[in-house]
Amino acid sequence: MVDPNSKIETRNPLIVFAKPPAPGRVKTRLTTALSDEEAARLYAAFLGDTVDGYADLAADVRLYWSRAPDDGDASLPAGNALSEHVQQGDGLGARMRRAFRETLDAGAERAVIVGTDHPTLPAAFVERAFAALDEPERICIGPSDDGGYYLLGMNAFYPQLFADMTYSRGDVFEETLERTRRTSADLTVLPSWYDVDTPADLRRLAHDLDADPSIRAPRTRRTVKALRKQIAST
């Protein structure tokens, strides 16, 4: 881990929220179709593809772990991250707020946060997010099909987007939009995308990978291929 306030030299710092891919701790909603070990292997593939896929867009990838990886978290696919940190705060909103605050305090002109549950998310969406933050007082958000969001970006600090916010609900995106309207920021909304949380999402992912060979998610593609029978049986 590094000093969270170390100076940022790039204009495109990308904050990636992640979990160490330990069996029984990640992708637990997929364990009706996969074993704990298989779900962890799939998540490790998501994580590696996320970090690698956006490396060209953000010279400073700031990987924020939900907890410090330990010796039981083997083969963490995060070698391309330039800095690793541990999320701090009581709840997801507080943790995102702190990550944005640290990144902007370190000299960033803007910052974008993404998760690791959408390995086929087009890199062009992240590019559009950074471009949308070129002008002062901007917020960018990418809605997910489950009612949340897969991306949030800002070029000034807007803590009101997170205060007393309840997550893991179907109206998180709409609530965040309403909070954004109460700021002075102009808003950009990106196209919708989807998280891979349930067996139905996993089948959708497998279909998309089959239908589009240009999708750049090599770890995910290999892992889904190896789990084809389990996925088909759900």
N, C-alpha and C positions, 0 to 999 in steps of 0.2 A: 504494500500500500504506500501511497505517496501523500505529501502535503496537499490537501484539497484546494488550498489557495495558491499553489504554484502558478507562476505567470503563464497565461495562455497566449500563444503566438499566432494562432490561426483565427480567421474570421468565422469559421464554421465548426465550433465545438459541438459534438454530438454526445448527449448523455444517454447511455444504454442502461436501463434497469434490468437486472438479471438475478437469478438464483444459482447457487452452486448445484450442479446436476446430480444430486444424491438420490438414490432410490428411496421412494416413499415420501419425498419432499417436493417433488415437481410433477406436474401434469397428472395429479391424482385423479382428476375426473376422467382420464383416459384408461384408468386401470380396470374398468369393466371390460375393456377389449385387450389391454396389454398388461403384462406383469409390471411390477414396480421397476425392475431393472430395464425392461424394454422402454417404459415411459421415460426413464432417466436418460437412456441412450438417445431417444428421439429428441428430448429437450436439449441435450448436449449438441446435437446436430443443428437445431434451431439457433442456439447461441453462437456456434462457430460461424454459421452462414450469415448471421446478423452482423457480427463484428467484421468479417471479411467483406461482406457485400457493401458496406458503407464506408470502408476505409478510404476509398478514393474521393469520397464526397466530403469527408471531415478529417482533416489532417490530425485533429485532436479528438480521438474517441475516448470518452471518460466512462469507464465501466464501473457502475455502482452495484456492488453485490448486496443482496438482502441480508447476508451475514458473511463474516469472513470465511472463505473456503478453508477446510481443514484437511488433514491427511487422508480422510476417507473419501474426499472428492477427487477421484483419480481422473487424469487426462482432461483437465479443464481446457476447452478449446478457445482460449482467449489470448493467445500469444501476440496477436497484432494490436491489442489495445495499448495505447501509449501511457495510460494511467489507470490505476485501479483504486477504488475507494469502497467504503462500507456505508450503506444507507443509514442515516440517523434521523430519528424522529418517531413520534408515537402515531403510527398509521401511515397509509400511503400518501395522503395529502401532505402531511408534515415532511415526509421524506423527499417528495418531489420539490416542495418549496425550498428545502434546504439545499438540494442539489442545484437548483436554478440560482439561488443566492450565492453559493460558493463559486459557481462558474462565472457569473456576471461580476462578482467581486474580484475574481482573478484576472479581469481585464477583457473578458469577452464582450464583443459588441452585440451579440445575439447568441441564443442557444436553443437547441431542439432536443427534446427527450422522446425516446421510443422504448418499447419493450422488446421482448424476444419471442412473442407468441404468434408472429406473422412472418414466417420465413420467406414467403413469396411476395411480400410487399414490394412493389416496384421501386427501385432506387430513385426513379424520376420523381416520385412523390416527395421524397426527402429533399431532393434538389429544389423542387418547387417551394417547399417550406422555407428553406434558407433564402431563396430569392424573394419570397413574400416579406421577409424581415429586413429588406434593404432600406426601407424608409423608416423614419422614426415612429415610435409608439405603435408597434404592430404586434398582433397575436395571430398565430396560425394553429389550426386544429384539424386533425384528421379523424373523422367519425368511424367507428367500427360497427359492424352489423348487429352486435349484441346490445347496442345502446350506450356503449362507452366510447373511448377514443384510443387510437393506436399511436397518436403523435400529438405533441403540444410544443409550440415554439413561441418565444417572445424575445424582444430586444430591449425591454425594460422590465423591472421587477414588479409583478402584479400578484402580491400574496393573497388578495381577496379571492383568487380563483381556487384556493385550497382550504381556506379557513373553515373549520367545522363541516367539511364536505364528507359525505358518506359514499363510499365506492362500492363496487360489485353490485350495482343496481342497473336497471334498464333505462334510467333517465339521467345518467351521469353526463352524457354529451349535452343534452338539452339544458341541464342545470348549469353546466360550465358556459354554454352560450349565453345564458341569461346573466351570469356574473360578468362575462366579458362586455356585455352591453352597458354595464354600469361602470366601466372604466373609460378612460379617454382614448383607448387604443382602437385602431382600425383592425377589422377581423378578416382573415382569409380562411375559408373552409375548403379542405382538400376532398378528393373523391373518397367514397367509403371503401373500406376493406374489411377483412375478417381475421379474428384470432382463431387459433386452433386449440380449443379447450375441451371439446366433446368428441365422442366417436363420430358423430355426423360431420363435424368440422374436419376430422381426420380423413374421412372418405372424400370430402370436397377437396382437400389438399392433394390426395392421391390422384383424383381425377384431373385437377389442374396441372399437376406435374406431367401426367401422361399426355394431356392435350397440348401442352406448350413446351417443347424441348428447349426453348430459348430462356426459360426461367433459370436464373443463376442461383441455385441453392444446392450445390453438389453434395454436401454432407446429408442434407435432408432427403435429397433424391435417393442416395444410396441406402439410407436407413429405412425409408418408406418401402423401397423395393424389397429389402430383407424382411420386412414385416407385412408383406402383401397378404399372406393368408390370414393373419390375425385381423387385419383391417377389413378384408372382404367378409369375414364372418360376423361382423358386428351388425 
